[in-house]
Amino acid sequence: MFELIMNVLLVVFLGFSYFTHVLEAPVPVKVQKNPYAFQPDTWPKVIIILLEICLIINIIQIIKRNKGKEDFTLKAFIATIPNFFKSKMFLGIIILTVASLLLETIGFVVTAILVLFAYGALLGEKNFVRLGIASVVIALVLYIVFSGLLSVNLPRGTIGFLRDFALFLESIVAGVKGIFG
C-alpha cells in the first residue's frame, strides 16, 4: 500500500510541477525569435510526461498484483506507520533533509563528508576511523569529478574558513586541470 500511495503522490506532485513551474518558465527573447530553437521548457515537459505515464502504468500494476490481498488495505497501511518512523529509511530521510539545509552554509565538501559518515554509521559500519577516511576520500573524489572534470560550481559555504577551504580546493583542481588540459 505504501508503494501505491507514494506513486499517487508522485503523480500529483509532477502534475503540479508541470503546471506551476514548467509552463511558467521565462523564455529568453532570443529563443522566442528563433522558430527552430527548442523552448527551455521542452525537455522538462517531455520528462514529466514520460514519468507520469510510467507512474500510471506502475499504479495499475500495483493494483493488479495486490488486488484482494489482506495486507493491501488502508487499515493495514496505517498500522505500519509507527514502524516507518523507527526505520533506517526514515533516519536516512532525516540525514538528507538536514544536509540540504546545511549545504549552502557549510559547503559541499563538509556536507558530503557528514552525509557519507552518517549514512555509513546508519548502515552499521563500526570502524569509525575507516568510515571517516572513506568519507573524506569519497567527498574529495566527488568534488574533483564535479568541480574539475564537469565544471559544476558546487556550494562553497558561507562560513569564512570553510569557504576559504573550498576556494583552496578549487585552486588546486584548476592548477591540476591547467597542467593536464
DOGUPA-717852 format. One line per field, with one value per residue: x, y, z of N, C-alpha, C in turn; residue number from 1; residue in three letters. Coordinates in nm, 3 decimals. Example, Ala and Ser with C-alpha at 12.3 -4.5 7.8 and 13.67 -1.06 7.14 Angstrom:
BEGIN
n_X	[1.319; 1.285]
n_Y	[-0.569; -0.225]
n_Z	[0.780; 0.708]
ca_X	[1.230; 1.367]
ca_Y	[-0.450; -0.106]
ca_Z	[0.780; 0.714]
c_X	[1.320; 1.290]
c_Y	[-0.330; 0.003]
c_Z	[0.780; 0.787]
seq	[1; 2]
type	[ALA; SER]
//
This chain:
BEGIN
n_X	[0.082; 0.201; 0.375; 0.191; 0.061; 0.278; 0.337; 0.102; 0.116; 0.349; 0.258; 0.071; 0.240; 0.423; 0.244; 0.153; 0.400; 0.446; 0.240; 0.275; 0.543; 0.697; 0.552; 0.541; 0.792; 1.029; 1.095; 1.375; 1.416; 1.570; 1.546; 1.274; 1.243; 1.364; 1.251; 1.331; 1.451; 1.458; 1.231; 1.295; 1.144; 1.089; 1.228; 1.195; 0.912; 0.873; 1.008; 0.861; 0.608; 0.667; 0.748; 0.505; 0.344; 0.481; 0.450; 0.171; 0.128; 0.272; 0.116; -0.122; -0.022; 0.055; -0.192; -0.324; -0.151; -0.176; -0.443; -0.712; -0.556; -0.496; -0.328; -0.323; -0.462; -0.600; -0.620; -0.430; -0.204; -0.196; -0.145; 0.122; 0.262; 0.389; 0.616; 0.758; 0.859; 1.054; 1.239; 1.540; 1.521; 1.366; 1.537; 1.745; 1.619; 1.590; 1.862; 1.936; 1.763; 1.851; 2.109; 2.051; 1.961; 2.190; 2.374; 2.427; 2.533; 2.757; 2.889; 2.973; 3.175; 3.215; 2.952; 2.908; 3.097; 2.991; 2.737; 2.808; 2.950; 2.748; 2.556; 2.707; 2.746; 2.478; 2.417; 2.557; 2.837; 3.108; 3.370; 3.489; 3.707; 3.797; 3.561; 3.551; 3.783; 3.718; 3.489; 3.595; 3.774; 3.598; 3.426; 3.607; 3.686; 3.439; 3.410; 3.628; 3.563; 3.311; 3.359; 3.610; 3.633; 3.377; 3.307; 3.119; 2.975; 3.003; 2.845; 3.017; 3.001; 2.921; 3.050; 3.345; 3.618; 3.553; 3.465; 3.703; 3.856; 3.719; 3.769; 4.046; 4.063; 3.944; 4.136; 4.350; 4.240; 4.194; 4.459; 4.573; 4.409; 4.486; 4.746; 4.711; 4.523]
n_Y	[-0.119; 0.120; 0.171; 0.219; 0.452; 0.631; 0.639; 0.757; 1.005; 1.103; 1.128; 1.334; 1.540; 1.573; 1.651; 1.892; 2.031; 2.043; 2.214; 2.445; 2.523; 2.450; 2.533; 2.802; 2.895; 3.146; 3.256; 3.331; 3.624; 3.599; 3.325; 3.308; 3.440; 3.271; 3.033; 2.770; 2.687; 2.492; 2.539; 2.650; 2.502; 2.258; 2.001; 1.950; 1.926; 1.700; 1.502; 1.502; 1.423; 1.165; 1.044; 1.059; 0.887; 0.642; 0.616; 0.593; 0.351; 0.188; 0.219; 0.092; -0.170; -0.229; -0.227; -0.441; -0.655; -0.671; -0.692; -0.789; -0.891; -0.935; -0.768; -0.539; -0.297; 0.011; 0.022; -0.170; -0.045; 0.191; 0.077; 0.012; 0.247; 0.353; 0.183; 0.269; 0.517; 0.435; 0.322; 0.263; 0.387; 0.616; 0.754; 0.798; 0.974; 1.191; 1.253; 1.339; 1.556; 1.734; 1.771; 1.902; 2.142; 2.242; 2.267; 2.507; 2.671; 2.538; 2.431; 2.216; 2.012; 1.963; 1.903; 1.674; 1.499; 1.474; 1.362; 1.120; 0.996; 0.980; 0.819; 0.587; 0.508; 0.471; 0.253; 0.059; 0.046; -0.009; 0.064; 0.358; 0.516; 0.418; 0.469; 0.749; 0.820; 0.708; 0.859; 1.120; 1.082; 0.994; 1.217; 1.413; 1.304; 1.310; 1.588; 1.664; 1.536; 1.655; 1.936; 1.978; 1.808; 1.814; 2.078; 2.192; 2.423; 2.400; 2.440; 2.661; 2.739; 2.958; 3.018; 3.157; 3.017; 2.769; 2.839; 2.948; 2.714; 2.568; 2.734; 2.707; 2.433; 2.451; 2.602; 2.425; 2.215; 2.357; 2.423; 2.168; 2.087; 2.275; 2.193; 1.940; 1.986]
n_Z	[0.000; 0.073; -0.141; -0.348; -0.253; -0.250; -0.526; -0.626; -0.496; -0.620; -0.885; -0.851; -0.752; -0.968; -1.168; -1.057; -1.058; -1.334; -1.424; -1.270; -1.256; -1.484; -1.715; -1.671; -1.700; -1.776; -2.107; -2.293; -2.500; -2.732; -2.786; -2.829; -3.072; -3.253; -3.465; -3.484; -3.255; -2.958; -2.698; -2.362; -2.184; -2.303; -2.271; -1.987; -1.986; -2.152; -2.005; -1.763; -1.857; -1.957; -1.717; -1.576; -1.731; -1.693; -1.414; -1.390; -1.525; -1.349; -1.116; -1.196; -1.229; -0.964; -0.835; -0.970; -0.901; -0.624; -0.567; -0.368; -0.166; 0.179; 0.329; 0.181; 0.238; 0.357; 0.632; 0.716; 0.620; 0.776; 1.023; 0.996; 1.001; 1.246; 1.258; 1.035; 1.114; 1.286; 1.128; 0.928; 0.684; 0.731; 0.904; 0.724; 0.549; 0.719; 0.759; 0.498; 0.468; 0.668; 0.569; 0.327; 0.424; 0.542; 0.337; 0.176; 0.372; 0.497; 0.285; 0.001; 0.031; 0.311; 0.383; 0.225; 0.339; 0.601; 0.544; 0.415; 0.625; 0.825; 0.693; 0.655; 0.923; 0.989; 0.829; 0.958; 0.991; 1.199; 1.242; 1.295; 1.230; 0.981; 0.843; 0.859; 0.711; 0.462; 0.404; 0.375; 0.159; -0.047; -0.064; -0.151; -0.398; -0.533; -0.537; -0.697; -0.939; -1.008; -0.985; -1.109; -1.346; -1.466; -1.450; -1.269; -1.057; -0.724; -0.402; -0.186; 0.072; 0.346; 0.574; 0.689; 0.711; 0.601; 0.348; 0.250; 0.248; 0.049; -0.170; -0.180; -0.248; -0.501; -0.634; -0.640; -0.794; -1.031; -1.096; -1.141; -1.347; -1.537; -1.589; -1.709; -1.903]
ca_X	[0.000; 0.291; 0.422; 0.079; 0.041; 0.391; 0.320; -0.006; 0.169; 0.441; 0.178; 0.015; 0.350; 0.473; 0.141; 0.163; 0.524; 0.427; 0.154; 0.312; 0.682; 0.750; 0.482; 0.561; 0.934; 1.051; 1.165; 1.454; 1.370; 1.649; 1.488; 1.138; 1.251; 1.417; 1.147; 1.389; 1.510; 1.375; 1.200; 1.359; 1.057; 1.059; 1.275; 1.123; 0.777; 0.882; 1.046; 0.749; 0.502; 0.711; 0.739; 0.363; 0.299; 0.541; 0.388; 0.034; 0.143; 0.313; 0.000; -0.210; 0.041; 0.048; -0.331; -0.347; -0.068; -0.216; -0.590; -0.766; -0.466; -0.540; -0.244; -0.330; -0.574; -0.559; -0.607; -0.300; -0.101; -0.192; -0.083; 0.267; 0.323; 0.488; 0.739; 0.831; 0.931; 1.165; 1.322; 1.660; 1.481; 1.324; 1.658; 1.814; 1.546; 1.627; 2.001; 1.937; 1.693; 1.944; 2.218; 2.005; 1.952; 2.325; 2.460; 2.472; 2.608; 2.887; 2.953; 2.956; 3.273; 3.184; 2.821; 2.925; 3.167; 2.896; 2.634; 2.869; 2.980; 2.621; 2.496; 2.787; 2.710; 2.340; 2.417; 2.615; 2.983; 3.152; 3.505; 3.466; 3.825; 3.787; 3.445; 3.590; 3.877; 3.642; 3.401; 3.676; 3.825; 3.487; 3.382; 3.706; 3.675; 3.318; 3.438; 3.719; 3.489; 3.210; 3.415; 3.721; 3.608; 3.247; 3.295; 2.998; 3.003; 2.942; 2.838; 3.143; 2.972; 2.923; 3.136; 3.474; 3.725; 3.505; 3.468; 3.845; 3.897; 3.662; 3.844; 4.176; 4.044; 3.919; 4.263; 4.428; 4.176; 4.221; 4.600; 4.592; 4.339; 4.571; 4.863; 4.671; 4.425]
ca_Y	[0.000; 0.234; 0.195; 0.278; 0.588; 0.711; 0.660; 0.854; 1.135; 1.146; 1.173; 1.464; 1.635; 1.602; 1.730; 2.026; 2.092; 2.069; 2.329; 2.566; 2.564; 2.430; 2.615; 2.943; 2.929; 3.256; 3.222; 3.446; 3.686; 3.540; 3.194; 3.330; 3.485; 3.164; 2.931; 2.636; 2.659; 2.431; 2.628; 2.598; 2.409; 2.138; 1.877; 1.921; 1.878; 1.563; 1.413; 1.489; 1.343; 1.025; 0.995; 1.041; 0.764; 0.528; 0.605; 0.541; 0.207; 0.123; 0.216; -0.014; -0.299; -0.248; -0.263; -0.576; -0.752; -0.681; -0.693; -0.895; -0.930; -0.889; -0.659; -0.428; -0.212; 0.134; -0.011; -0.237; 0.057; 0.279; 0.001; 0.005; 0.381; 0.367; 0.112; 0.351; 0.622; 0.371; 0.254; 0.329; 0.473; 0.745; 0.822; 0.844; 1.093; 1.299; 1.291; 1.417; 1.683; 1.820; 1.805; 2.002; 2.270; 2.287; 2.270; 2.642; 2.732; 2.477; 2.395; 2.080; 1.914; 1.928; 1.837; 1.538; 1.419; 1.445; 1.270; 0.988; 0.940; 0.947; 0.704; 0.469; 0.469; 0.421; 0.120; -0.037; 0.043; 0.011; 0.121; 0.498; 0.573; 0.381; 0.541; 0.889; 0.830; 0.681; 0.974; 1.231; 1.048; 0.993; 1.356; 1.483; 1.250; 1.370; 1.729; 1.673; 1.497; 1.754; 2.070; 1.980; 1.744; 1.853; 2.223; 2.225; 2.506; 2.343; 2.538; 2.678; 2.767; 3.100; 3.032; 3.202; 2.920; 2.664; 2.899; 2.955; 2.578; 2.535; 2.810; 2.642; 2.311; 2.492; 2.645; 2.303; 2.148; 2.439; 2.408; 2.035; 2.089; 2.354; 2.113; 1.830; 2.022]
ca_Z	[0.000; 0.078; -0.277; -0.422; -0.205; -0.298; -0.669; -0.645; -0.456; -0.725; -0.999; -0.816; -0.743; -1.102; -1.235; -1.000; -1.110; -1.476; -1.448; -1.197; -1.272; -1.619; -1.813; -1.642; -1.711; -1.870; -2.230; -2.340; -2.625; -2.841; -2.817; -2.881; -3.212; -3.337; -3.477; -3.484; -3.124; -2.854; -2.587; -2.241; -2.111; -2.383; -2.209; -1.862; -2.017; -2.203; -1.895; -1.670; -1.921; -1.957; -1.579; -1.544; -1.799; -1.622; -1.282; -1.407; -1.555; -1.224; -1.027; -1.244; -1.197; -0.819; -0.801; -1.021; -0.828; -0.484; -0.553; -0.286; -0.057; 0.309; 0.380; 0.087; 0.279; 0.425; 0.774; 0.732; 0.598; 0.893; 1.131; 0.975; 1.008; 1.355; 1.222; 0.940; 1.186; 1.355; 1.028; 0.876; 0.572; 0.786; 0.951; 0.603; 0.502; 0.813; 0.728; 0.374; 0.492; 0.742; 0.476; 0.231; 0.495; 0.575; 0.219; 0.140; 0.482; 0.524; 0.159; -0.050; 0.081; 0.450; 0.383; 0.171; 0.440; 0.709; 0.493; 0.396; 0.757; 0.891; 0.625; 0.688; 1.059; 0.984; 0.767; 1.050; 0.997; 1.338; 1.244; 1.264; 1.167; 0.840; 0.790; 0.842; 0.599; 0.339; 0.379; 0.325; 0.025; -0.142; -0.083; -0.234; -0.535; -0.590; -0.561; -0.812; -1.060; -1.046; -0.999; -1.203; -1.476; -1.524; -1.433; -1.196; -0.940; -0.604; -0.293; -0.112; 0.212; 0.384; 0.691; 0.639; 0.690; 0.511; 0.214; 0.212; 0.216; -0.082; -0.271; -0.188; -0.329; -0.639; -0.696; -0.668; -0.909; -1.151; -1.129; -1.199; -1.475; -1.628; -1.626; -1.797; -2.005]
c_X	[0.087; 0.339; 0.313; 0.060; 0.153; 0.380; 0.212; 0.042; 0.268; 0.366; 0.123; 0.126; 0.403; 0.372; 0.141; 0.285; 0.509; 0.351; 0.197; 0.454; 0.731; 0.683; 0.505; 0.708; 0.952; 1.134; 1.242; 1.406; 1.442; 1.590; 1.349; 1.141; 1.301; 1.314; 1.200; 1.447; 1.408; 1.351; 1.261; 1.273; 1.030; 1.100; 1.210; 0.981; 0.780; 0.913; 0.931; 0.638; 0.541; 0.707; 0.594; 0.309; 0.352; 0.478; 0.246; 0.038; 0.180; 0.197; -0.095; -0.153; 0.035; -0.092; -0.362; -0.275; -0.121; -0.366; -0.634; -0.675; -0.509; -0.459; -0.242; -0.455; -0.518; -0.538; -0.471; -0.186; -0.085; -0.126; 0.069; 0.337; 0.420; 0.621; 0.823; 0.915; 1.048; 1.267; 1.445; 1.625; 1.442; 1.445; 1.741; 1.750; 1.582; 1.769; 2.006; 1.866; 1.784; 2.057; 2.174; 1.991; 2.090; 2.412; 2.513; 2.559; 2.747; 2.957; 2.940; 3.048; 3.237; 3.050; 2.834; 2.995; 3.070; 2.790; 2.691; 2.899; 2.850; 2.555; 2.574; 2.756; 2.568; 2.333; 2.495; 2.766; 3.027; 3.289; 3.496; 3.587; 3.822; 3.671; 3.478; 3.684; 3.804; 3.552; 3.478; 3.723; 3.713; 3.437; 3.478; 3.703; 3.551; 3.341; 3.525; 3.644; 3.393; 3.269; 3.521; 3.687; 3.480; 3.220; 3.161; 3.038; 2.928; 2.941; 2.967; 3.119; 2.982; 3.006; 3.278; 3.577; 3.681; 3.503; 3.612; 3.898; 3.846; 3.735; 3.984; 4.167; 4.022; 4.049; 4.351; 4.372; 4.204; 4.366; 4.630; 4.526; 4.421; 4.692; 4.825; 4.583; 4.463]
c_Y	[0.126; 0.272; 0.263; 0.425; 0.679; 0.739; 0.763; 0.995; 1.189; 1.196; 1.313; 1.570; 1.672; 1.682; 1.874; 2.099; 2.130; 2.198; 2.457; 2.614; 2.555; 2.523; 2.764; 2.984; 3.042; 3.211; 3.345; 3.495; 3.624; 3.405; 3.211; 3.367; 3.376; 3.052; 2.788; 2.595; 2.588; 2.534; 2.567; 2.496; 2.279; 2.011; 1.852; 1.870; 1.733; 1.467; 1.394; 1.404; 1.196; 0.965; 0.970; 0.912; 0.641; 0.509; 0.550; 0.393; 0.132; 0.114; 0.104; -0.152; -0.328; -0.293; -0.405; -0.681; -0.775; -0.688; -0.815; -0.940; -0.861; -0.769; -0.537; -0.345; -0.089; 0.108; -0.078; -0.137; 0.146; 0.208; -0.004; 0.140; 0.397; 0.296; 0.193; 0.455; 0.567; 0.312; 0.333; 0.420; 0.611; 0.822; 0.873; 0.969; 1.213; 1.347; 1.379; 1.551; 1.781; 1.864; 1.911; 2.140; 2.328; 2.316; 2.408; 2.704; 2.672; 2.427; 2.247; 1.980; 1.870; 1.856; 1.694; 1.448; 1.379; 1.345; 1.130; 0.921; 0.895; 0.825; 0.576; 0.417; 0.411; 0.279; 0.016; -0.045; 0.079; 0.075; 0.267; 0.566; 0.544; 0.455; 0.688; 0.908; 0.809; 0.799; 1.091; 1.203; 1.053; 1.135; 1.432; 1.433; 1.307; 1.517; 1.746; 1.640; 1.608; 1.892; 2.075; 1.928; 1.793; 2.003; 2.265; 2.307; 2.450; 2.448; 2.540; 2.697; 2.916; 3.124; 3.054; 3.094; 2.805; 2.714; 2.908; 2.816; 2.536; 2.609; 2.752; 2.515; 2.346; 2.534; 2.524; 2.232; 2.225; 2.427; 2.275; 2.029; 2.165; 2.276; 2.007; 1.872; 2.144]
c_Z	[0.000; -0.062; -0.361; -0.382; -0.254; -0.448; -0.699; -0.607; -0.560; -0.848; -0.972; -0.814; -0.882; -1.184; -1.187; -1.055; -1.256; -1.498; -1.376; -1.224; -1.416; -1.719; -1.792; -1.651; -1.811; -1.990; -2.277; -2.477; -2.745; -2.884; -2.877; -3.029; -3.306; -3.346; -3.469; -3.349; -3.034; -2.746; -2.460; -2.165; -2.186; -2.311; -2.074; -1.886; -2.061; -2.090; -1.797; -1.731; -1.923; -1.817; -1.537; -1.605; -1.726; -1.484; -1.291; -1.438; -1.428; -1.125; -1.066; -1.210; -1.048; -0.779; -0.848; -0.937; -0.686; -0.461; -0.472; -0.173; 0.072; 0.361; 0.286; 0.115; 0.349; 0.573; 0.801; 0.714; 0.720; 1.012; 1.118; 0.988; 1.124; 1.324; 1.124; 1.012; 1.268; 1.257; 0.988; 0.758; 0.623; 0.837; 0.833; 0.546; 0.590; 0.783; 0.604; 0.389; 0.565; 0.650; 0.377; 0.296; 0.525; 0.452; 0.185; 0.248; 0.499; 0.399; 0.125; 0.019; 0.222; 0.459; 0.334; 0.272; 0.552; 0.665; 0.477; 0.529; 0.826; 0.827; 0.652; 0.826; 1.063; 0.928; 0.848; 1.054; 1.139; 1.347; 1.198; 1.202; 1.017; 0.773; 0.765; 0.725; 0.467; 0.304; 0.320; 0.182; -0.079; -0.169; -0.172; -0.379; -0.603; -0.625; -0.686; -0.941; -1.102; -1.071; -1.109; -1.341; -1.544; -1.515; -1.371; -1.074; -0.820; -0.494; -0.212; 0.037; 0.240; 0.509; 0.640; 0.609; 0.600; 0.366; 0.164; 0.174; 0.079; -0.193; -0.289; -0.273; -0.476; -0.707; -0.727; -0.789; -1.037; -1.195; -1.196; -1.336; -1.579; -1.674; -1.729; -1.913; -2.074]
seq	[1; 2; 3; 4; 5; 6; 7; 8; 9; 10; 11; 12; 13; 14; 15; 16; 17; 18; 19; 20; 21; 22; 23; 24; 25; 26; 27; 28; 29; 30; 31; 32; 33; 34; 35; 36; 37; 38; 39; 40; 41; 42; 43; 44; 45; 46; 47; 48; 49; 50; 51; 52; 53; 54; 55; 56; 57; 58; 59; 60; 61; 62; 63; 64; 65; 66; 67; 68; 69; 70; 71; 72; 73; 74; 75; 76; 77; 78; 79; 80; 81; 82; 83; 84; 85; 86; 87; 88; 89; 90; 91; 92; 93; 94; 95; 96; 97; 98; 99; 100; 101; 102; 103; 104; 105; 106; 107; 108; 109; 110; 111; 112; 113; 114; 115; 116; 117; 118; 119; 120; 121; 122; 123; 124; 125; 126; 127; 128; 129; 130; 131; 132; 133; 134; 135; 136; 137; 138; 139; 140; 141; 142; 143; 144; 145; 146; 147; 148; 149; 150; 151; 152; 153; 154; 155; 156; 157; 158; 159; 160; 161; 162; 163; 164; 165; 166; 167; 168; 169; 170; 171; 172; 173; 174; 175; 176; 177; 178; 179; 180; 181]
type	[MET; PHE; GLU; LEU; ILE; MET; ASN; VAL; LEU; LEU; VAL; VAL; PHE; LEU; GLY; PHE; SER; TYR; PHE; THR; HIS; VAL; LEU; GLU; ALA; PRO; VAL; PRO; VAL; LYS; VAL; GLN; LYS; ASN; PRO; TYR; ALA; PHE; GLN; PRO; ASP; THR; TRP; PRO; LYS; VAL; ILE; ILE; ILE; LEU; LEU; GLU; ILE; CYS; LEU; ILE; ILE; ASN; ILE; ILE; GLN; ILE; ILE; LYS; ARG; ASN; LYS; GLY; LYS; GLU; ASP; PHE; THR; LEU; LYS; ALA; PHE; ILE; ALA; THR; ILE; PRO; ASN; PHE; PHE; LYS; SER; LYS; MET; PHE; LEU; GLY; ILE; ILE; ILE; LEU; THR; VAL; ALA; SER; LEU; LEU; LEU; GLU; THR; ILE; GLY; PHE; VAL; VAL; THR; ALA; ILE; LEU; VAL; LEU; PHE; ALA; TYR; GLY; ALA; LEU; LEU; GLY; GLU; LYS; ASN; PHE; VAL; ARG; LEU; GLY; ILE; ALA; SER; VAL; VAL; ILE; ALA; LEU; VAL; LEU; TYR; ILE; VAL; PHE; SER; GLY; LEU; LEU; SER; VAL; ASN; LEU; PRO; ARG; GLY; THR; ILE; GLY; PHE; LEU; ARG; ASP; PHE; ALA; LEU; PHE; LEU; GLU; SER; ILE; VAL; ALA; GLY; VAL; LYS; GLY; ILE; PHE; GLY]
//
